Amino acid sequence: MGERVDDRADGRWGEGDAGVLRLPSGRLIRGRGLCHPLDPAAPVPSYAVYLLGSRPPEVPWEFRWLHWPDFRLPKDHGDARAALAEVWERAVGERVEVACGGGRGRTGTALACLAVLDGVPAGEAVAYVRAHYDRHAVETPWQRRYVRRFG
């Protein structure tokens, strides 16, 4: 199988790409569940943050692992803030994704925190992600509380 070629001049996601969330600033970030295989025709990220309880397998693009067990919160809140700030910065001109096992709880929480960084009020960020990414995003009460306190 050949290597995928980036045919987008700006290096960003397309708004119609699966799992892509448009933040109010126009930044596009893809959320994904790692249990779902990538579409072979879809572009790959240039950078990713994987929100998992154990180290992810290697991938051919740059990534960062954030230790974040399923249904829980990140083990290191400072590291999580730094990783999400980097995602937000890089999303200006790169294809950046955040992903966990299923693509809803941890990924939704991270996307809601990114919405807060982008100017969405912390109390509205979960609703924003549920409306624009996945209506089941952010699965637990403590994940919702984490987003509210992220601001």
Secondary structure as UniProt FT lines:
FT   TURN            9..10
FT   TURN            15..16
FT   TURN            18..19
FT   STRAND          20..22
FT   TURN            24..25
FT   STRAND          28..33
FT   TURN            34..35
FT   TURN            40..41
FT   STRAND          47..52
FT   STRAND          62..67
FT   TURN            70..71
FT   HELIX           77..90
FT   TURN            91..93
FT   STRAND          96..100
FT   HELIX           105..117
FT   TURN            118..119
FT   HELIX           122..124
FT   HELIX           125..132
FT   TURN            135..136
FT   HELIX           141..150
//
